[in-house]
Amino acid sequence: MKTLACFLIVIPLWAQDPVVPAGPPQAPAAAAQAQPNPAQAAPAASAQPAASSSAQTPPPAPAKTGEDWFQGSVQFGYRWIPNNDGSFATYRSVVNLGEGPKLFDADFTLLDPSKRFFNRADFHLSSWGDPYNTARADITKDSAYRLTIDYRNIAYFNFLPSYADPTINQGLLLDQNSFDSRIRTLDVLLDINTKKWITPYIGFSHNAQDGRGITDFHTDENEYPVASIASDQTNTYRAGVRMDVRGYHLTLEQGGTTFKEDQGASDSQVNPGNFVGTFLGSALPLKSLSELYRVRGHSYYTKGLLAANPFKWMSVTGQFIYAKPHTDINYTQASSGTFYLQQILQFYSMGQDVLTGDANMPHVTGSVTVELQPLRRLRIVEYWMTDRLHNAANALLAENLLLTSGTPLSDQQLLTDRLVLNENREEVDAYYELTSALTVRGGYRYEWGDADVRAPALTGQKLEPANLRRSVGIAGVNYRIGQKFRVTGNAEGSNSDQTFFRTSLQQYEKAHIRARYDWSPQWRFAADFSLLNNSNPSPNVKLDYTSKVESASVYFTPKAVKWANLLVDYSRSAIHSNILYLVPQTLTATPSIYRENGHSLNALASVKWLTFGGTLFISSGSRPTTYYQPLARLTVPLYKHVQWISEWRWYSMSEVFYVYENFQTNQFTTSLRLSR
Amino acid sequence: MLNKSSRWAWVVAAGIGMLVSSIPILGQQPAQPPDAAKAASPTPPEPAKPADYVGSDTCKACHEEIFNNLQKTPHFDIETGARPSLTGKGWKQRSCESCHGPGSKHADSASPDDIKNPAKEKPGEVDRTCLNCHLNQNTPVGRLATGHAKDEVGCTTCHSIHGEGGAKLVTHNKGEINAKCSSCHISEWAAFNRPYKHRLPEGGMSCVDCHNPHASFRFDTVRTSFGNEPGCLQCHSDKRGPFVYEHPVVRMEGCTACHEPHGSANPRMLIRHEVRLVCLECHANLPIPASLGKNTTVGVVPPAFHNLNSPRYQNCTICHVKTHGSYVDRNFLR
């Protein structure tokens, strides 16, 4: 399939007339990914031929020659991985790039000279042959329709020895919570241009995940790593209309989803589990397991959005969304082995569970924003939002056990649960233009809500309430000198005493300052600073959290030397967190301390055909990690529209406390880039 | 290192400096109210002789390259009248002047002072020009409440209106989107240098897959999915539920209560280096019987058999495999 796609894309390039000069040369798309800078990002499809239409005649004149109807580029090649040292499982969890032929990038535009089916079609494909590939098509016929198709296929591999390992300090056993799966998403949207004030649209989204992994089967005194298989898919169908009438915009949308999930866990060999030794004189092995989840769900939602400028000094936006998802559950489990049930203090050799149930969760969201401009220099923005959901679920669980004494035991339970959450937010901001270069902002936000959640079993209650009351003061400043220099500062602080969780924002100060200076077309500087202090002084919590990030960026493209440029981003981050928690076995309060001091560097320099640099992350603290990816790339123009690109990249990750997860790998890619 | 009072002194000094440095422009024309007609027609220097519309042909005579670039963008629909909602505003064959205002004076004098140039305007004014037509189309809520609006980041900061140099009005190339966002959001992009992250640097995703830069009613402009659910569930739809047993924190605080989605040095993008600490920092309230009152926050300490000295209990997800919500078990064991 991949080869066929590759072939189909390449064919038109050779089917054209002899190469003629086209738009400006494009930087490789890979460079755009490695160089997070707009100025260096690969230009999209190069300029189309200039149409000779005047203002009185509608758009571009029909294309006549071959090169008119096709423009774009394609880059394909091969990747070698000569060595992959260290933990291959960690390499796959973090990098996961493989060897073989690849279609690195294809970006092209088709113009239909006859305009019969479409005027213009833009296509973009990236990383086909790699674990993360995407495709997008954007097809337009003027005054008729616009069709966008977006597809993404991402490998989700996660198998880290240090995670969910009962010998976590030693790394002797396997990660018992791992995946080797793929997530695929497809999004299709068709806008129909009716040539009137109303625009209908229909859309379809598909999301699917499937794969294998390892999970745990749990019994009272032991847990067993077992093989698992899972697949789920969600389809969303939606249709709506957008209406624009004299400064009023209204969108109405109706959508629905279907969901299905099938999971299974199985074991057919004697599995000793994580518990080593004997319990009351008996080993606790699992001999067989078959566990199946079959979940089916559906939902519908209704969305309305209104935006209007009823007066010169007023704009209003409001939306309302109502959704009602529902799931039906069937669960079966059959196991054999030697297990212990604490509830009756007896061993049993076989267990069989069957559950059927369903859950409903009506969910309402509404918001209104009003902007008023009573004075020329003053703007007042009022924002109100509410989000309310209520989950009600019930299930019937039938359990059958065969005790080791040979006595069968059965039980049936009606399970019910609820979750009620009401959250609200109201914010008022006033903007005042002190001068035409300086705007100051002040505001106030009140967040409040309540929730009913499942109460701990020991309390004897079914539900327990939780409350949120948070008053937040807001201040901000925007300062700019022309288009060259701007500084933005935001700060907010709160002194609340009711939050949902111990770690929630309670007494906090948050600040963010961002500056950018385009000194000249050759030099650009940017800097960023953010700070969050959060504390909860309750004697049994004593939360003290600080997060600070400082970043700076320099971009340089010498005017006289167009073939050289430099980009350097540096970021320093520090997270310090202290909070008390209770050690379960002793109920003693103990501090949980987390520290991270990180340095991140992203540097890339280009000199003529050579590009070199890479990224680096070094952290110290609770989980010291070093992860760096130096690279060197050679881009040689072979012909007018053909480039040969070769790249070396080194991936290396090392951790001080989990040395068995370190890995290093060299990768070489060579590719051809054809464009016209 | 500066002490606290010195830091405040610097902040105050910087504020005064900014105010003083902007005094020379105090006398300039204040911002105009959001008026479609006025936004499109700048105040003429000589009120007695206001500028008139001259049509795009006149503009093209000198600015042919810009006009040709414009033809490749959806904005050319204004010129052709392909969208009646725009034609109704009277912009057909006046696409240039729909944003730049009437151009007769500029056509006569060829002076840049005689024409409105949104690229040199204050962001708020640029936005008003754009929002004359783009009144929140395709966005769940208006951009009034977003960080970009608060920081006065104008539409033209991200969108290349004329499509100069091959730049697209709206790019859909994930690498280009990430490059665009990271040119300002340096710290956020730096987080993607960490080993455990979403696949943005690899080009598998882009910032706008999770964030709606125009607006969202959720914090940090996180997108919505399925109507009003967090955008994370668009890809991780198996976590959507509704479950028979919800894990309340997922609904009440969202995914970021436990995960750092931009990137982390901890596996699974967790916010702590050990899974048990992610859990126990919240699950640390005593189970108080109803007769003795209630906890002020949600989350009780696990029963005493969870002996943390045993490695088996140091990683909660070994047993509690369904931490995002369970269809079967109230303790998320299956």
Interface residues (C-beta under 8 A of the other chain):
Chain A: G23 P24 Q26 A29 A32 Q33 A34 Q35 P36 N37 P38 Q40 A41 A42 P43 A44 A45 S46 A47 Q48 A50 A51 S53 S54 A55 Q56 P58 P59 P60 S93 V94 D107 D122 H124 S126 S127 D130 Y132 N133 T134 R136 D138 D142 S143 T148 D150 R152 I154 N158 L160 S162 Y163 A164 D165 P166 T167 I168 N169 Q176 N177 I183 T185 N193 K195 K196 W197 S205 N207 Q209 T215 D216 F217 H218 E223 A230 D232 T234 T236 R242 D244 V245 R246 G247 Y248 H249 T251 G255 T257 F259 E261 N274 F275 E291 Y293 V295 S299 Y301 T302 K303 L305 A307 A308 N309 K312 W313 S315 T317 Q319 I321 Y322 A323 P325 H326 T327 I329 Y331 Q333 L355 G357 A359 N360 M361 H363 V364 T365 S367 T369 E371 Q373 R376 R377 R379 V381 Y383 M385 D387 L389 N391 A393 N394 A395 L397 L415 D417 L419 L421 E423 E427 D429 E433 L434 T435 S436 A437 L438 T439 R441 A451 V453 R454 P456 A457 L458 T459 G460 Q461 E464 P465 A466 G476 V477 N478 Y479 R480 I481 G482 Q483 V487 T488 N490 Q498 T499 F500 F501 R502 T503 S504 R514 R516 A526 A527 D528 S530 S538 N540 V541 V549 E550 S551 A552 S553 D569 S571 S573 I579 L580 Y581 L582 V583 P584 Q585 T586 L587 S592 Y594 E596 G598 S600 L601 N602 T615 L616 F617 S619 S622 R623 T625 Y627 M653
Chain B: G15 M18 L19 S21 S22 I23 I25 L26 Q28 Q29 P30 A31 Q32 P33 P34 D35 A36 G55 S56 D57 K60 E64 N68 N69 Q71 K72 F76 D77 E79 T80 G81 A82 R83 P84 S85 G88 Q93 R94 S95 A119 K120 K122 G124 L131 L135 N136 Q137 N138 P140 V141 G142 L144 A145 G147 K150 D151 E152 G165 G166 A167 K168 T171 H172 N173 K174 G175 E176 N178 A179 K180 S182 S183 C184 H185 I186 S187 W189 A190 A191 N193 R194 P195 Y196 R199 P201 E202 G203 G204 M205 F217 T224 F226 G227 N228 E229 Q234 C235 H236 S237 D238 R240 G241 P242 F243 V244 Y245 E246 P248 V249 R251 M252 E253 A257 A265 N266 P267 R268 I271 R272 H273 E274 V275 L277 L280 E281 C282 H283 A284 N285 L286 P287 I288 P289 A290 K294 N295 T296 T297 V298 G299 V300 V301 P302 P303 A304 F305 H306 N307 L308 N309 P311 R312 Y313 Q314 N315 T317 I318 C319 V321 Y327 V328 R330 L333 R334
